[in-house]
Amino acid sequence: MDIYDSDASDSAVATRDDAQEILDALQQIQASPELRAEAGTDPERVLNRFNLSDVARHAVAFGIAGLLVAPVFFSPENWW
């Protein structure tokens, strides 16, 4: 077995783990009115609850920003 194959395999597993962490955290935030409200006032505290890797933490922070901003842009009153 080539050393590069092992590195690529480890990287793929880490990427899948990060992706699953991101999806799980965003789903939990989206499903919980309490977490959404807390994310609006103290996103750092919400991120700390999930104990995410650095990559996943940044992605979830970006997702939280999107969850908070999207309703403003896509509300029926602002459509036209």
N, C-alpha and C positions, 0 to 999 in steps of 0.2 A: 504494500500500500504506500502510496506517495504521501509525503508530509503535507502537500498542498491540498489534497483531498480531505484530510482530517480538518484542516483549518476552515475550509469552505463549509464542511458539514457543521462544525461548531458555530460558525457565523449564521448559518441558515436556522439553526435551532434557536439561537439568541434572538434573531429577527422575529421568528414566530412567537416566541415568548413575549417580546416587547409588544408585538401587535395584539396579542391576546390581552395583555395587561391594559393596553390603551382602550380596546373595545369594551372590556369588562368595566373599567372605571367610568367611561362615558355613558354606558348603558345604566349603571347604577345612579349616576348623577341625573341623567335624564328621567329616570323612573321615580326619583324621590323629590317631592316638592321641598322637603326640608334641606336636602343637599343643594338643590338649585338656588334656594334662597340664600343659603350660607355662601355658596360660590359667588353670589352677587355682592356680598359684603366682605367676605374674607376668603378669597380663593386659595391663598397659601395654606390655610388651615385644612381646607378640603383636600388639597393635594397631599398634605402630610398624612392624612388618614389612610391613603392607599399605599404608602411605602413603595413608590414606583422607582424604576431605574431612571437614570438621567434622561435618556431618550424618550421613554414613556412619559415622564413628568412634563417635559416640554410639549409633547404632542397633546397631552390632556389639558395643559394650560391653554394651548391654542384652541382646543375644542371647547373649553369653558367659555373663552372669549366669543367664540362663534355662537354658542347656545345663548349667551346673554345679548348679543347684538342682533341675531337673526330675527327675533320677534319684532324689533323696531323696524327693520327693513321690509319684512314680509307681512306686516299687519294689514288687514283689509283697508283701514283708513288711509294708509300711505301708498296704496297700490297705484293710484292714478295721481 
